[in-house]
Amino acid sequence: MAEPTKHLEPETEVPVYLAVFATLIVLTLLSVGSSFIPLGVGNAAIVLLIALTKTLLTLWFFMHVRYASRVMQLTIGAGVITLGIMFVMTLADYVSRSWGSW
């Protein structure tokens, strides 16, 4: 039999949620602040890394993936990896086109 999921007590979950929320706010301010620093191509990489971190925090804590079964976590991970592959393939097609040669 599968073990029941282990949830934290409500008294201990509130500080965790507040810490994650504060982290998301700080990351949002960091991404806004990084837009004012001219780093060239580095700006896109920094903002995408911050967005990925915020997405993973939201998935893990607020969408309760950490309490889900291993099969559900595997399914969500496979979906995220598939989405990443599709983004990479789309960007590779976009970068490899010869714009203006037609």
PyRosetta script that sets phi, psi and omega in degrees:
from pyrosetta import init, pose_from_sequence

init()
pose = pose_from_sequence("MAEPTKHLEPETEVPVYLAVFATLIVLTLLSVGSSFIPLGVGNAAIVLLIALTKTLLTLWFFMHVRYASRVMQLTIGAGVITLGIMFVMTLADYVSRSWGSW")
pose.set_psi(1, 148.2)
pose.set_omega(1, 178.6)
pose.set_phi(2, -79.0)
pose.set_psi(2, 144.8)
pose.set_omega(2, 178.0)
pose.set_phi(3, -75.5)
pose.set_psi(3, 145.8)
pose.set_omega(3, 176.3)
pose.set_phi(4, -68.7)
pose.set_psi(4, 151.8)
pose.set_omega(4, -179.5)
pose.set_phi(5, -68.9)
pose.set_psi(5, 145.5)
pose.set_omega(5, -177.4)
pose.set_phi(6, -101.1)
pose.set_psi(6, 108.0)
pose.set_omega(6, 176.1)
pose.set_phi(7, -95.7)
pose.set_psi(7, 151.2)
pose.set_omega(7, 174.4)
pose.set_phi(8, -77.0)
pose.set_psi(8, 160.1)
pose.set_omega(8, 174.5)
pose.set_phi(9, -69.2)
pose.set_psi(9, 149.9)
pose.set_omega(9, -178.6)
pose.set_phi(10, -56.4)
pose.set_psi(10, -32.1)
pose.set_omega(10, -179.8)
pose.set_phi(11, -67.8)
pose.set_psi(11, -30.5)
pose.set_omega(11, -178.9)
pose.set_phi(12, -91.7)
pose.set_psi(12, -16.8)
pose.set_omega(12, 179.4)
pose.set_phi(13, -77.6)
pose.set_psi(13, -33.8)
pose.set_omega(13, -176.0)
pose.set_phi(14, -60.0)
pose.set_psi(14, -47.6)
pose.set_omega(14, 177.3)
pose.set_phi(15, -62.2)
pose.set_psi(15, -33.6)
pose.set_omega(15, 178.4)
pose.set_phi(16, -65.6)
pose.set_psi(16, -46.8)
pose.set_omega(16, 179.3)
pose.set_phi(17, -63.7)
pose.set_psi(17, -38.5)
pose.set_omega(17, 178.0)
pose.set_phi(18, -66.8)
pose.set_psi(18, -37.9)
pose.set_omega(18, 177.9)
pose.set_phi(19, -67.0)
pose.set_psi(19, -41.2)
pose.set_omega(19, 178.2)
pose.set_phi(20, -66.2)
pose.set_psi(20, -42.0)
pose.set_omega(20, 178.3)
pose.set_phi(21, -61.8)
pose.set_psi(21, -44.0)
pose.set_omega(21, 177.9)
pose.set_phi(22, -62.9)
pose.set_psi(22, -38.7)
pose.set_omega(22, 177.6)
pose.set_phi(23, -63.9)
pose.set_psi(23, -41.5)
pose.set_omega(23, 177.9)
pose.set_phi(24, -63.8)
pose.set_psi(24, -39.4)
pose.set_omega(24, 177.7)
pose.set_phi(25, -64.9)
pose.set_psi(25, -43.8)
pose.set_omega(25, 179.0)
pose.set_phi(26, -63.2)
pose.set_psi(26, -41.7)
pose.set_omega(26, 178.9)
pose.set_phi(27, -65.9)
pose.set_psi(27, -35.5)
pose.set_omega(27, 176.3)
pose.set_phi(28, -65.2)
pose.set_psi(28, -45.0)
pose.set_omega(28, 177.7)
pose.set_phi(29, -64.3)
pose.set_psi(29, -35.8)
pose.set_omega(29, 177.8)
pose.set_phi(30, -65.7)
pose.set_psi(30, -40.0)
pose.set_omega(30, 179.0)
pose.set_phi(31, -69.9)
pose.set_psi(31, -35.4)
pose.set_omega(31, 175.9)
pose.set_phi(32, -68.0)
pose.set_psi(32, -42.9)
pose.set_omega(32, 179.3)
pose.set_phi(33, -65.1)
pose.set_psi(33, -34.3)
pose.set_omega(33, -179.7)
pose.set_phi(34, -70.0)
pose.set_psi(34, -20.2)
pose.set_omega(34, 179.1)
pose.set_phi(35, -71.6)
pose.set_psi(35, -18.7)
pose.set_omega(35, 179.3)
pose.set_phi(36, -90.0)
pose.set_psi(36, -6.3)
pose.set_omega(36, 179.8)
pose.set_phi(37, -100.7)
pose.set_psi(37, 119.1)
pose.set_omega(37, -178.4)
pose.set_phi(38, -75.9)
pose.set_psi(38, 102.9)
pose.set_omega(38, 179.1)
pose.set_phi(39, -116.0)
pose.set_psi(39, 6.4)
pose.set_omega(39, -179.2)
pose.set_phi(40, 69.7)
pose.set_psi(40, -127.2)
pose.set_omega(40, -179.2)
pose.set_phi(41, -69.9)
pose.set_psi(41, -22.5)
pose.set_omega(41, -179.4)
pose.set_phi(42, -62.5)
pose.set_psi(42, -27.6)
pose.set_omega(42, 178.5)
pose.set_phi(43, -60.2)
pose.set_psi(43, -45.2)
pose.set_omega(43, -179.6)
pose.set_phi(44, -63.4)
pose.set_psi(44, -41.2)
pose.set_omega(44, -179.6)
pose.set_phi(45, -65.4)
pose.set_psi(45, -41.8)
pose.set_omega(45, -179.9)
pose.set_phi(46, -66.0)
pose.set_psi(46, -45.5)
pose.set_omega(46, -178.5)
pose.set_phi(47, -65.8)
pose.set_psi(47, -38.4)
pose.set_omega(47, 177.7)
pose.set_phi(48, -67.7)
pose.set_psi(48, -36.6)
pose.set_omega(48, 177.1)
pose.set_phi(49, -66.3)
pose.set_psi(49, -41.3)
pose.set_omega(49, 176.9)
pose.set_phi(50, -64.7)
pose.set_psi(50, -41.6)
pose.set_omega(50, 179.3)
pose.set_phi(51, -64.4)
pose.set_psi(51, -39.7)
pose.set_omega(51, 177.6)
pose.set_phi(52, -63.3)
pose.set_psi(52, -42.6)
pose.set_omega(52, 178.7)
pose.set_phi(53, -62.6)
pose.set_psi(53, -43.7)
pose.set_omega(53, 178.7)
pose.set_phi(54, -64.7)
pose.set_psi(54, -38.7)
pose.set_omega(54, 178.3)
pose.set_phi(55, -64.0)
pose.set_psi(55, -45.0)
pose.set_omega(55, -179.7)
pose.set_phi(56, -66.0)
pose.set_psi(56, -39.1)
pose.set_omega(56, 176.2)
pose.set_phi(57, -62.9)
pose.set_psi(57, -43.3)
pose.set_omega(57, 179.5)
pose.set_phi(58, -64.3)
pose.set_psi(58, -44.3)
pose.set_omega(58, 178.0)
pose.set_phi(59, -61.5)
pose.set_psi(59, -48.9)
pose.set_omega(59, -171.8)
pose.set_phi(60, -68.2)
pose.set_psi(60, -43.8)
pose.set_omega(60, -174.0)
pose.set_phi(61, -96.7)
pose.set_psi(61, -53.4)
pose.set_omega(61, -172.3)
pose.set_phi(62, -80.9)
pose.set_psi(62, -23.6)
pose.set_omega(62, 176.7)
pose.set_phi(63, -99.3)
pose.set_psi(63, 7.7)
pose.set_omega(63, 172.2)
pose.set_phi(64, 58.2)
pose.set_psi(64, 35.7)
pose.set_omega(64, 176.4)
pose.set_phi(65, -68.7)
pose.set_psi(65, -28.1)
pose.set_omega(65, -179.4)
pose.set_phi(66, -67.7)
pose.set_psi(66, -21.8)
pose.set_omega(66, 177.5)
pose.set_phi(67, -95.0)
pose.set_psi(67, -6.1)
pose.set_omega(67, -177.5)
pose.set_phi(68, -74.9)
pose.set_psi(68, 164.8)
pose.set_omega(68, 178.6)
pose.set_phi(69, -71.0)
pose.set_psi(69, 166.0)
pose.set_omega(69, -179.8)
pose.set_phi(70, -62.8)
pose.set_psi(70, -35.4)
pose.set_omega(70, 179.4)
pose.set_phi(71, -65.2)
pose.set_psi(71, -41.6)
pose.set_omega(71, 178.8)
pose.set_phi(72, -66.1)
pose.set_psi(72, -41.0)
pose.set_omega(72, 177.3)
pose.set_phi(73, -62.9)
pose.set_psi(73, -40.1)
pose.set_omega(73, 177.9)
pose.set_phi(74, -64.6)
pose.set_psi(74, -41.0)
pose.set_omega(74, 179.1)
pose.set_phi(75, -64.4)
pose.set_psi(75, -43.9)
pose.set_omega(75, 178.8)
pose.set_phi(76, -65.4)
pose.set_psi(76, -42.0)
pose.set_omega(76, 177.4)
pose.set_phi(77, -61.9)
pose.set_psi(77, -41.4)
pose.set_omega(77, 178.4)
pose.set_phi(78, -64.4)
pose.set_psi(78, -38.6)
pose.set_omega(78, 177.6)
pose.set_phi(79, -64.9)
pose.set_psi(79, -41.8)
pose.set_omega(79, 179.1)
pose.set_phi(80, -65.9)
pose.set_psi(80, -41.7)
pose.set_omega(80, 178.8)
pose.set_phi(81, -64.8)
pose.set_psi(81, -41.8)
pose.set_omega(81, 178.2)
pose.set_phi(82, -62.5)
pose.set_psi(82, -42.7)
pose.set_omega(82, 177.2)
pose.set_phi(83, -61.9)
pose.set_psi(83, -40.5)
pose.set_omega(83, 177.2)
pose.set_phi(84, -62.8)
pose.set_psi(84, -41.1)
pose.set_omega(84, 177.6)
pose.set_phi(85, -62.9)
pose.set_psi(85, -41.4)
pose.set_omega(85, 179.6)
pose.set_phi(86, -65.3)
pose.set_psi(86, -38.8)
pose.set_omega(86, 176.4)
pose.set_phi(87, -63.5)
pose.set_psi(87, -44.4)
pose.set_omega(87, -179.6)
pose.set_phi(88, -62.7)
pose.set_psi(88, -42.8)
pose.set_omega(88, -179.7)
pose.set_phi(89, -67.3)
pose.set_psi(89, -38.7)
pose.set_omega(89, 177.8)
pose.set_phi(90, -64.9)
pose.set_psi(90, -45.0)
pose.set_omega(90, 179.3)
pose.set_phi(91, -67.2)
pose.set_psi(91, -34.7)
pose.set_omega(91, 176.7)
pose.set_phi(92, -64.3)
pose.set_psi(92, -39.6)
pose.set_omega(92, 177.2)
pose.set_phi(93, -66.2)
pose.set_psi(93, -41.9)
pose.set_omega(93, -179.1)
pose.set_phi(94, -64.2)
pose.set_psi(94, -43.7)
pose.set_omega(94, -177.5)
pose.set_phi(95, -71.7)
pose.set_psi(95, -32.7)
pose.set_omega(95, -174.1)
pose.set_phi(96, -82.4)
pose.set_psi(96, -9.2)
pose.set_omega(96, 179.9)
pose.set_phi(97, -73.5)
pose.set_psi(97, 148.1)
pose.set_omega(97, 177.7)
pose.set_phi(98, -99.0)
pose.set_psi(98, 94.5)
pose.set_omega(98, -178.0)
pose.set_phi(99, -72.4)
pose.set_psi(99, 136.1)
pose.set_omega(99, 175.0)
pose.set_phi(100, 88.4)
pose.set_psi(100, -1.9)
pose.set_omega(100, -179.0)
pose.set_phi(101, -86.7)
pose.set_psi(101, -2.2)
pose.set_omega(101, -179.6)
pose.set_phi(102, -98.8)
pose.dump_pdb("model.pdb")
